[in-house]
Amino acid sequence: MNNRLAKMRKERGWSQEQLSKKLGVSRQTVISIEKGHFDPSLPLAFRLADVFDSTIEDIFRP
């Protein structure tokens, strides 16, 4: 699954650490999602969408 997470995070000027704290996950989790090595659970995908005031579909592409 492709995602725009890194691009969206950088547009907001957030570090991976800042995003991980907003989501309540480890920095390694954010890195793994950004690199496409890990697909988030549905609850985490919804938290990502909420943090970015976006939709899951805006962040993740099949």
Buried (B, 14 or more C-beta within 10 A) or exposed (E): EEBBBBEBBEEEEBEBEBBBBBBEBEBEBBBBBBEEEBEBEEEBBEBBBEBBEEEBEBBBEE
